[in-house]
Amino acid sequence: MAFPEPRPTKPELPRKSVRSLPCRQGAVRAVRFNVDGRYCLTCGSDKSLSLWSPLRGTLLRTYSGHGAEVLDAAGSFDNSRLCSGGSDRAVLFWDVASGQILRKFRGHAGKVNCVQFNEEATVIVSGSIDSSVRCWDCRSRRPDPVQILDEAKDGISSIKLSDHEILAGSVDGRSRRYDLRMGELAADYVGSPITCVCFSKDGQCTLISSLDSTLRLLDKDTGELLGEYMGHKNREYKLDCCLSERDTHVVSASEDGSVYFWDLVEGTLALTLPVGRGVVQSLAFHPTEPCLLTASEGTVQCWREESFVAEDDLPA
């Protein structure tokens, strides 16, 4: 006799602030989880990059080497390497343990807005205000990019990678998806400068935020519009958006000091999370748990679900 499957629990949303990281990096331009969600990176306007254990609020190491503010960073799959990009137009490749710069890639003609590793962390992909996406080989000593994707007509604001695709959002109002296996390019036009792009966890959809205060969920293969999400404010700044750990909710930063959550399927506003008075510029969602990091001005906050109890809060 087969027992019925238990009903899946309703996803909990992170609405309780459990930790504030004293970054002391000037304005925090970006906050990023590592691959498994145990650590996070903060990018500062003071030219520094910091590695944290966010739930403990512990600063593990600070990395210095950029000549101007750091705008984005990413960790490798095995947590041994970092990459970062900044206003100094450089892409840096770091050793996590020693804090040494392994390579410094130069070639962009403007500030580097976004960086990502490929799955094996053998290639760094960077997007710049100079309208190009560049791919850098971490293993060779050659200083030039192994590939330049320059189809965009304006600056690249955001890039995301799957195992065989590069998704790039541009200020020209188009998201472009490069299928590296097939050698094909697919473009979707949203009509407003794009601030952030990302893949859904199942790889079937792309989420795009733009400066008309709208997020759009598109079918990755057909470009069909599956949903629109509005209510937040995004008119001036490059803000982050993402999907929750189970693809149940669309999440966006906002210029009014809050983070907005919408039900992915219904499109209804599920939660408005007040973070602070300033613009919430960056956010990151934990890969497997209802845990959110927000960056507003110089502060990063860690948010968890209401039922969460930190280890140090448990009775002895």
Disulfide bonds with the S-S distance in Angstrom:
none
